[in-house]
Amino acid sequence: MFQLNLDKNREQAERLATLVSIELERGEDSAKVLADVQSMLENTL
């Protein structure tokens, strides 16, 4: 069970990193990207 949760969290972290990378490559402001990440994380708790 613990390993399943760990794998799921790792997958979600990889997806989030990909989204951040894409937004930064598109020229989005880093403060906006960080705020978006913070909002996403708060909404998952």
SULTAZI-V423961 format. One record per backbone hydrogen bond with DSSP energy under -0.5 kcal/mol. NH is the residue of the N-H (numbers start at 1). CO is the residue of the C=O. E is the energy in kcal/mol with one decimal. If there is no record, write none. Layout:
# SULTAZI-V423961
NH_CO_E, NH_CO_E
This chain:
# SULTAZI-V423961
5_1_-2.1, 6_2_-2.4, 7_3_-2.7, 8_4_-2.3, 9_5_-2.7, 10_6_-2.3, 11_7_-2.3, 12_8_-2.4, 13_9_-2.4, 14_10_-2.3, 15_11_-2.1, 16_12_-2.4, 17_13_-2.5, 18_14_-2.0, 19_15_-2.4, 20_16_-2.5, 21_17_-2.4, 22_18_-2.5, 23_19_-2.5, 24_20_-2.6, 25_21_-2.4, 26_22_-1.6, 27_24_-1.4, 28_23_-2.3, 33_29_-2.3, 34_30_-2.6, 35_31_-2.2, 36_32_-2.5, 37_33_-2.4, 38_34_-2.6, 39_35_-2.3, 40_36_-2.5, 41_37_-2.6, 42_38_-2.4, 43_39_-1.9, 44_40_-0.7, 44_41_-0.8, 45_41_-0.5, 45_42_-0.7
